[in-house]
Amino acid sequence: MRVTLKLFASLGSYLPAGARDNSIWLEAERGATPLSLMRELSLPPGLCHLVLVNGRHEGAETELAEGDVVAIWPPVAGG
């Protein structure tokens, strides 16, 4: 199944070749989760702070479906 993965800020450097605008289509196995995508791309768990599926905070262990969009942000600090 195809899903879109978007990585923001410092996580963008972990996107595979061919990514555009911090986003790439991936072929994922049935039963894939944001967590399994993070592991597949060797994303450091401590840098994956906010995980959204289709714009909703569903959690990293949510089972993905065809066409889902996964967006991941690192921790952000500011004042």
PAZABA-536194 format. One record per residue (C-alpha): x, y, z; residue in one letter. Coordinates in pm, 1 decimal, decimal comma. Example, Ala and Ser with C-alpha at 12.3 -4.5 7.8 and 13.67 -1.06 7.14 Angstrom:
<recs>
+----------+----------+----------+----+
!        x !        y !        z ! aa !
+----------+----------+----------+----+
!   1230,0 !   -450,0 !    780,0 !  A !
!   1367,0 !   -106,0 !    714,0 !  S !
+----------+----------+----------+----+
</recs>
This chain:
<recs>
+----------+----------+----------+----+
!        x !        y !        z ! aa !
+----------+----------+----------+----+
!      0,0 !      0,0 !      0,0 !  M !
!    117,1 !    355,0 !    -62,2 !  R !
!    144,1 !    610,7 !    215,7 !  V !
!    293,8 !    958,7 !    228,4 !  T !
!    560,5 !   1032,3 !    486,7 !  L !
!    640,8 !   1391,1 !    582,0 !  K !
!    936,7 !   1468,2 !    807,6 !  L !
!    986,9 !   1819,7 !    940,0 !  F !
!   1279,8 !   2028,2 !   1065,4 !  A !
!   1591,3 !   1822,9 !   1144,0 !  S !
!   1412,3 !   1494,8 !   1059,5 !  L !
!   1403,9 !   1591,1 !    691,6 !  G !
!   1759,7 !   1462,8 !    650,5 !  S !
!   1632,6 !   1107,3 !    712,5 !  Y !
!   1407,1 !   1105,8 !    406,2 !  L !
!   1516,9 !    870,7 !    127,3 !  P !
!   1645,3 !    998,3 !   -206,3 !  A !
!   1368,3 !   1134,5 !   -424,2 !  G !
!   1189,0 !   1320,2 !   -145,4 !  A !
!   1048,1 !   1661,0 !   -233,1 !  R !
!    925,7 !   1931,1 !      2,1 !  D !
!   1000,2 !   1710,4 !    305,9 !  N !
!    762,7 !   1445,3 !    171,0 !  S !
!    783,4 !   1109,2 !     -6,8 !  I !
!    548,7 !    828,5 !   -112,8 !  W !
!    644,2 !    494,5 !     40,5 !  L !
!    532,7 !    141,1 !    -27,1 !  E !
!    437,4 !     -1,3 !    312,7 !  A !
!    332,8 !   -351,0 !    406,0 !  E !
!    -18,9 !   -420,6 !    524,3 !  R !
!    -29,0 !   -363,9 !    899,4 !  G !
!    241,1 !    -94,9 !    887,3 !  A !
!    235,9 !    174,4 !   1154,4 !  T !
!    413,3 !    509,6 !   1187,3 !  P !
!    645,2 !    333,4 !   1433,3 !  L !
!    738,0 !     66,4 !   1177,5 !  S !
!    811,0 !    340,6 !    920,3 !  L !
!   1030,6 !    520,2 !   1175,5 !  M !
!   1223,7 !    199,3 !   1240,6 !  R !
!   1258,3 !    126,8 !    868,4 !  E !
!   1415,4 !    469,2 !    812,9 !  L !
!   1628,0 !    447,7 !   1131,8 !  S !
!   1472,8 !    760,0 !   1281,0 !  L !
!   1599,5 !    822,3 !   1635,3 !  P !
!   1300,0 !    762,2 !   1866,9 !  P !
!   1396,6 !   1058,2 !   2085,9 !  G !
!   1365,0 !   1291,9 !   1786,8 !  L !
!   1014,3 !   1179,8 !   1688,6 !  C !
!    807,2 !   1391,5 !   1922,2 !  H !
!    478,6 !   1457,4 !   1740,9 !  L !
!    325,2 !   1196,9 !   1508,0 !  V !
!     11,4 !   1275,5 !   1309,3 !  L !
!   -183,3 !   1043,8 !   1078,8 !  V !
!   -401,2 !   1235,6 !    833,6 !  N !
!   -363,8 !   1547,5 !   1046,5 !  G !
!   -477,7 !   1378,7 !   1367,7 !  R !
!   -275,6 !   1280,6 !   1670,8 !  H !
!   -341,1 !    908,0 !   1643,6 !  E !
!    -19,0 !    771,9 !   1792,8 !  G !
!    279,5 !    587,6 !   1652,1 !  A !
!    118,5 !    243,7 !   1670,7 !  E !
!   -189,1 !    326,1 !   1462,7 !  T !
!   -233,1 !     81,9 !   1173,5 !  E !
!   -203,8 !    267,7 !    844,2 !  L !
!   -430,9 !    237,9 !    541,2 !  A !
!   -379,4 !    305,1 !    170,7 !  E !
!   -330,4 !    676,3 !    105,9 !  G !
!   -265,6 !    778,3 !    466,7 !  D !
!    -35,9 !   1072,3 !    536,2 !  V !
!    207,0 !   1040,8 !    826,2 !  V !
!    371,4 !   1360,9 !    950,7 !  A !
!    644,9 !   1359,0 !   1214,5 !  I !
!    804,9 !   1653,0 !   1397,9 !  W !
!   1100,1 !   1661,0 !   1635,4 !  P !
!   1076,1 !   1834,1 !   1973,2 !  P !
!   1048,1 !   2211,6 !   1928,8 !  V !
!   1153,6 !   2472,8 !   2179,6 !  A !
!   1082,3 !   2839,4 !   2176,6 !  G !
!    970,7 !   3128,3 !   2377,7 !  G !
+----------+----------+----------+----+
</recs>
